[in-house]
């Protein structure tokens, strides 16, 4: 017999419960044991009920595998409690959004798996409720095309809602003919989604929402392929998306690089998703990471995570999607650096060890190149609004830096009122994005605006014009250098008359990063360079700051402008996590170092050298020395480390004379050993 997601492999699964799937079966049984003592309310609880569908699926699979009647009875307790609720969802888009779709997903699987073991009355009651709720969410999507999640093709609500509905549709189609209409529409939706998603596999909503939605993505692709639809596993997005997730792992593998809405440094792993990806693409690295999470991080991932329902309820998917034939493969042979072009995401790592340095730098149009281009075309053609960018932050040209387990330059991780000033971004006269003034006249304390914000309609990106974009101007990984240049002048208000807002991040693999910011305008401005960390910076001298955070530390050497002012302050951010839990407020304290030009100027160049280092005892790293260079209209720095001396020189005019050579370049780097022999060099010329 064929079952959803299981196909005709039930007997094969049973045969492996004491061998290759023994540990996965134990985890499933332990998860089911957790449900037995759970008191279920006859009235809809005042919170999200996404966990209820997952509970039903775990218990239903346990019954299919064991035929032990207590699993069936417990499954029915959860199923018919949910069936008894008048509505699915609390306080926000009741019946027509995530709570409802998570239930349609889990209960749809349960119906398919155990319907033959229900009484006629139970089966009809269950079927009728699934049909009722399925029609509610389907009709809402159709009635609001162009103005809700049904056409927000790049957002997690689209994928989760339609994957949940598709699961129920496949489960009841033989008994409810209306399900065929749902299936046809959902297939068409995912044809668009997979066509519109970026080929590089990146996700503008960040790692947390990647994991929150990825099992829905994979389920939809699986069900559609088996129903004769498109094979979305052949899409570039799915083929490449694990690489995106892998390179956004912090070096300790347990935590994440928290660009966009990442509620915490965990909440980003899904063993089940890794297993499915490993199976589809024979990806040993995905299998390796899945096993690492399962054996080392599982419970911390659940209990220190702020994403619901969390990783533990995915036990049933782990058991089904695990393929013991895929051989684990460590990522240590992979390139250390990566570039995800659509999102403008550049990753630079010093190694694959847990104490490595990891820097991620990002700049792109809002939501990434492909979304920005396609959404504007769709909206103009249809009179729609398809960009739900609430989870995307004002973080163009921002970076996150981790070393030896310490977060040294951080993203704030979650903010509905996103502004550039709470990211590692240069602001101009206190602002950093063409949409930020929305917060000067409006506040999310207004319940109506908060509701619209949650729907992705009212946010910093609401009025941002089509031409307001940013991009990676150059990316090079060659000859012992990795560098990226992000240009974002169009993201600032036009009245600022910026001609250039470019950030260069250069690594010569000598243990530090050179960060060069070019700011050019026809008007005079106060430019503010800032870096946020978990700990306050200490001023070692006027030319050196130090941030110490546990095992790791960061030296910050300001080189330019010579006439500058600096200050250290605290930046507090707090936001309601979800309208379904209005008392669940996430708070974070950013410890901020700010550097500004002493007097307003049209053109400013910030040149800073960042040295991540070990901080403890005998392993503490010696500080490098950084000396400013100011010659012939050029500025730069001489950077001396234990083994090398790097000379970095910048010219706004693109003409550099140094070391007996002429360079038609905006900057040049020359690295020499202690004997004065040139080891390597590179240069960059702006086009």
FIVO-451271 format. One record per residue (C-alpha): residue in one letter; x, y, z. Coordinates in steps of 0.05 Angstrom, whole numbers, plus 32768, in hexadecimal, padded with zeros to 4 digits. Layout:
# residues N
aXYZ ...
END
This chain:
# residues 687
x800080008000 x801880467FF0 x8019807B8027 x802B80C58021 x807680D08028 x807F80858038 x8067806B7FF4 x806A801F7FF3 x80A4801B8024 x807E800F8065 x80947FC6806B x80DC7FDA805B x80DA800E8091 x80BF7FDB80C3 x80F77FAB80B1 x812C7FDF80C2 x81107FF58106 x81417FC9812B x817C7FD580FC x818B801280D2 x8150803B80EC x815580258134 x816B80688150 x8138808D8126 x8101805F813E x811780698187 x811380B4817B x80CD80AE815E x80B580848199 x80D480B581CB x80B180EE81A8 x806F80CA81AB x807980BE81F5 x807D810981FF x8036811081E4 x801680DF8214 x8018810D8250 x8004814B822B x7FC2816A8241 x7F9A81808205 x7F6881B9820A x7F2281AE81EF x7F2281F881DD x7F54821581AC x7F90822B81D6 x7FA5827481D3 x7FE3826681AA x7FFC8243816B x7FE581FA8162 x801881E7812E x803381B0815C x7FF2818A815B x7FF781728113 x803F815B811E x802A8135815C x7FF481118135 x802580FE80FE x805880E2812E x802580B88152 x800580A08111 x8047808A80F5 x805780668136 x8016803F812F x8023802E80E6 x8068801380F8 x80557FED8137 x800A7FE18134 x80097FED817F x7FC38006818F x7FD8803A81C3 x7FFA8063818C x7FB980628164 x7F91807881A1 x7FC280B081B1 x7FC280C68169 x7F7780CA8169 x7F7880F381AA x7FA281288188 x7F7F81248145 x7F38812B815F x7F4B81618190 x7F62818A8155 x7F268174812B x7EFA818E8163 x7F1481D58160 x7EE58204813C x7F208228811E x7F6A821A8111 x7F9582558127 x7F95828A815C x7F9282D58156 x7FB082DC8111 x7F9782C480CD x7F6D828F80EF x7F5F825280C3 x7F87826E8089 x7FD0826E809C x8007824780BF x7FE2822680F9 x7FAF820B80C8 x7FE281F58095 x800E81D180C8 x7FD081AB80DF x7FBD819B8097 x80048180808E x8007815480CB x7FBE813F80CD x7FBE81338082 x7FF68101808B x7FD280E280C6 x7F9280DA809E x7FB880B88066 x7FDD808A8095 x7FA7807480C6 x7F64808180A5 x7F598036809B x7F5E802C80E6 x7F28805E80F8 x7EDE80518101 x7EB0806880CA x7E9880A180F7 x7EDF80B68109 x7EF680B480C1 x7EBC80E080A9 x7EC6811280E1 x7F10811680D1 x7F05811B8086 x7ED08151808C x7EFD817C80B8 x7F3881768088 x7F0B8189804D x7EED81C38074 x7F3081DF8089 x7F5081D28046 x7F1A81FA8023 x7F2282338054 x7F6C823C8047 x7F66822E7FFC x7F2E82607FF2 x7F5282958019 x7F8F828D7FED x7F6682917FAD x7F3C82CD7FC5 x7F7B82F47FD7 x7FA882E47F9D x7FDC831A7F96 x7FD283337FDC x7FE282F9800B x800F82BD8014 x7FF082987FD8 x801A82C47FAA x805482D47FD8 x807C82A07FB2 x80BD82AD7FD7 x80A282A8801E x809B826F804F x805082798058 x80448268800F x806C82288012 x805382108056 x800A8221804A x800782008005 x803181C4801A x800281B88055 x7FC581BD8028 x7FE581917FF3 x7FF3815B8027 x7FAA815A803D x7F93815D7FF5 x7FBB811F7FE2 x7FA180FC8020 x7F5781078012 x7F53810E7FC6 x7F3280CA7FBD x7EFA80DD7FED x7EF581287FE1 x7EF6813B7F97 x7F0081857FA7 x7F4781747FBB x7F5A816E7F72 x7F4E81B97F69 x7F7E81C67FA3 x7FB381987F86 x7FB181B97F41 x7FB881FE7F5E x7FF081EA7F8D x801781C87F56 x801282087F2D x802982307F6A x806682067F76 x807882077F2C x807C82527F34 x80A0824F7F77 x80D782227F5F x80DF824B7F20 x80E3828C7F47 x811182737F80 x815B82857F7A x818882537F56 x81BD825B7F8C x818F823B7FC1 x819182777FEF x8157828F801A x814D82D98028 x812582C98067 x816382AA8087 x8175826680A4 x813D826380D7 x8106826A80A3 x812D823C8075 x8126820480A8 x80DF821880BA x80C8820F8073 x80F881DD8054 x80D2819E8068 x809481BD8047 x80BD81CB8008 x80D781848007 x809381658015 x8072818D7FDE x80A9817A7FAC x80A281317FC0 x8056812E7FBA x805481557F79 x808881297F58 x806580E97F6D x802381057F53 x803F810E7F0E x805081577F14 x8091817C7F0C x80D0815F7F2A x80E4819A7F55 x811F81737F70 x814081857F2E x813881CF7F3D x817981F67F48 x815D82117F89 x815381CE7FAA x819481B37F8E x81BB81ED7FAD x819481FF7FEB x81BB81D1801A x81FB81F58007 x81DB8237801D x81C782188060 x820B81F78069 x82328237805E x8205825C808F x8218822C80C7 x8244824C80FB x828782288102 x826E8201813F x823781E48111 x820481EC8149 x81F48235813D x81E382608101 x81F782A080DE x81B982C680EF x81AA82F480B5 x8161830880AC x812D82F080DF x815482BE8107 x813582BF814B x817282A0816B x81B3827E8157 x8192823A8154 x814D822B8135 x816F821C80F3 x817A81D180F0 x814B819C80D5 x8165815580D6 x812B813F80AB x813981728075 x8183815F8074 x81708116806D x814181238032 x8175814E800F x81AA8119801B x817C80E57FFD x8168810D7FC0 x81AE81237FAD x81D980EE7FCE x81F681277FF6 x8225810C802A x822F8150804B x81E481568057 x81E581108076 x8221812480A0 x8200816380BB x81BF813E80C9 x81E4810A80F3 x820C81408117 x81CC8164812A x81A88124813E x81E0810A816A x81FC814B8187 x81CC81868182 x8185816A8182 x816B817F81C6 x818F81C281C9 x817381D18185 x812D81C381A0 x812F81E481E3 x815A822181D3 x8134822E8193 x80FC8260818A x80DE823F814C x809F82168154 x808E81DD8152 x80D981CF8152 x81078196813F x80EF815F816E x80AA8157814C x80CD8148810A x80DD81018122 x80AD80E180F1 x80CE810480B6 x811380F180CD x810080A780CF x80E080A9808A x811380D48066 x815280B58083 x8178808D804F x81AF8062806E x81CE80588029 x81E780A08027 x822E80A28041 x823F80DC806F x8273810C8055 x82948144807D x82938188805A x82DE81918067 x82EE8187801C x82BE81BE8007 x82D782047FF5 x82DD82328031 x82BE826D800D x827B82717FEA x825282A47FC4 x820682A17FBD x81FB82D27F86 x81AF82DD7F8B x81B282F17FD4 x81F583137FCC x820F82E78005 x825A82DD800B x827782AC803D x82C082AC8052 x82DA82768081 x831F8267809C x8310821C80A2 x82DC81E880B2 x82F281DE80FA x82C581F58132 x82F4822D8147 x82F8824A8101 x82EA829180EC x82AA829C80C4 x829582DD80A3 x825582E4807B x824883238053 x82088333802F x81EB83668000 x81B483607FCB x8172837F7FB6 x813C83757FEB x812D832A7FED x816383197FBA x816B83277F70 x813A82F57F55 x810183067F84 x810A83517F7A x8109834A7F2E x80D083177F28 x80A483367F5D x80A5837A7F3D x8094835B7EF9 x805B83337F17 x8040836D7F3E x8040839C7F03 x801F83687ED6 x7FE883537F07 x7FDF838D7F37 x7FF983617F6F x802783687FAB x8052832A7FAF x808D83407FDA x8083832D8022 x80C68344803D x80B783498087 x80ED83178096 x8121833C806D x814C836F8091 x816D83B1807F x81B1838E807D x81CF839C8039 x821B839E8040 x821583808086 x8240834880A0 x8242831580D8 x828482FE80F5 x829182C18121 x82D382A6813C x82E4826D816B x829B8266817F x829382B0818F x826382DE816A x828B831D8160 x82638345812C x821A83328131 x81D7833C8110 x819D834F813E x817683138123 x812D83288128 x810C836B8120 x80CA83808101 x80E083C980FF x812183BB80DB x815383F480D2 x819A83F780B9 x81B3841280FB x81A883CF811D x81D483AC80EA x821E83B180DA x820F83E580A5 x8226842C8097 x81EE845E80A2 x81EB84A38084 x81D084DA80B1 x81B284A480DC x818D847D80A7 x819E84438079 x8163842F804F x813384528020 x80F984338047 x810D8443808E x80E484838096 x80A684588099 x80B7845180E4 x80B9849C80EE x806E84A380E3 x8054845D80F4 x805C842B812C x804E83E28133 x802E83F38176 x7FF183FF814A x7FCE83BB8149 x7FB783C58101 x7FFD83D480E8 x8019839A8111 x7FE7836C80F0 x7FFB838680AB x8044837D80BE x8038833480D0 x8017832B808C x80558347806A x803183858051 x804983BD8080 x809583BD8089 x80D383E48078 x80D183CB8030 x808983E08022 x8099841F7FFA x80DF840F7FE3 x80E2841E7F98 x80F783EC7F63 x813984107F55 x814F840C7F9E x817E83D17F99 x81C283BA7FB2 x81F183877F95 x823483647F9A x825E838C7F6B x8297835A7F6C x82AA83187F8B x82EF82F97F84 x830B82B97FA2 x834F82AF7F83 x839982B37F90 x839482AF7FDC x836282E87FDF x831782EA7FE9 x82F3832B7FE4 x82AD83467FD6 x8294838B7FC6 x824C839E7FD5 x822E83DE7FB8 x81EF83F97FD8 x81E984447FC9 x81A4843B7FAB x818984207FEC x81908464800E x815F849D8007 x816784C17FC4 x816B85057FE6 x81AC84EF8006 x81C984F07FC0 x81F884B67FCB x822184A27F8F x824484687FB1 x823C843E7FF0 x826B84047FE5 x828683D48019 x82C483AA8008 x82D5836F8035 x831A83538025 x833B83158041 x838383068030 x838182C8805B x83B082E8808E x838082E480C8 x8359832680C2 x8329834B8095 x8330838E8074 x82EE83B48072 x82EC83EF8043 x82AE841B803C x82AA844F8005 x827484848010 x826B84BA7FDB x823684F07FD5 x822A85357FB7 x8213854B7FFD x8237854C8040 x822385168071 x823484F680B3 x824584AE80A3 x8241847B80DB x8268843A80D8 x824F8408810C x825C83C28124 x822E839D8154 x824783668183 x8230833E81BF x8263836281EB x827983AA81F1 x82B883C081CE x82F283D981F8 x831C841381DF x836483FB81E0 x837C843B81BF x8361846E818F x8374843E8157 x835D83FC8175 x831F83E08194 x8317839981B0 x82DA836E81BA x82E3833181E7 x82AE82FC81E8 x82BF82BA820A x82F0829281DF x82F282C581A8 x8303830E81A0 x83068343816A x8337837C815F x831C83B78139 x835083E6811C x833184268100 x835F844380CC x8335847680A6 x831B84AB80AB x835384C880D4 x832484FD80F1 x82EE84D38111 x82C584CC814F x82B4848A8171 x8283847481A5 x8269843481C4 x8220842B81D6 x81E983F781E1 x81B483EB81AD x817683C781C8 x814683A2819A x8106837F81B0 x80CD83648187 x808F8338818E x80A082F48170 x805B82E48154 x80148300815C x800082BB8174 x802D82C581B1 x802A831081C0 x804E83088202 x808982E481E2 x80B8831F81D8 x80FE831581BE x8132834581DA x817A834F81C6 x81AF838181DD x81E0839481A7 x822283B181BF x823483E48189 x827484078174 x826884448148 x829B846B8120 x828984AC80FD x82AB84E280D4 x82BB851B8103 x829B855080D6 x82678547809E x82868536805B x827185238015 x82A184E9800D x82BB84BC8044 x82E3847C8044 x82E0844F8081 x831A841F8084 x831A83ED80BD x834283AE80CA x831E837780F1 x834883418112 x832283068130 x834D82E38165 x834E82AF819B x834582CE81E0 x8357829B8215 x8398828A8238 x83D2826D8211 x83AA826981D1 x839C82B481D0 x83AE82D3818D x83E2830A8188 x83C7834C816F x83DB8363812A x83F583AA8121 x83D283DA80F2 x83F2841C80DB x83CF844F80B0 x83EA8462806B x83DC84A7804C x840484B3800C x83F884D77FCB x83AD84DD7FD3 x83A684957FE9 x83968477802C x83A484318046 x83C28406807B x83FF83DE8089 x83E9839F80AE x841F837680D1 x8411833080EB x843F82F98104 x845282E180BF x843E8316808D x84388360807F x83FE83768053 x83FC83BB8034 x83B783D28020 x83AE84137FFA x836E84347FE2 x8366846A7FAD x8322848A7F9E x833E84A07F5B x8356845B7F48 x83A0846C7F41 x83D2844D7F71 x841E84527F6F x843F84227FA0 x847B83F47FA6 x8495840B7F63 x845583FA7F3F x8419841F7F23 x83D384037F2D x8395841B7F09 x836C84047F44 x8343841D7F7D x836983F17FAE x83A483C47FAF x83BC83907FE1 x840483767FE4 x841883408016 x846183358026 x848483048054 x84B28319808C x84ED831A805C x84CA834C802F x84B9831B7FF8 x847783257FD6 x844982EA7FE4 x840B83017FBF x83E6833E7FA8 x83A483537F8A x838083937F77 x833A83AB7F68 x832383DD7F34 x82DC83F77F36 x82B883F17EF4 
END
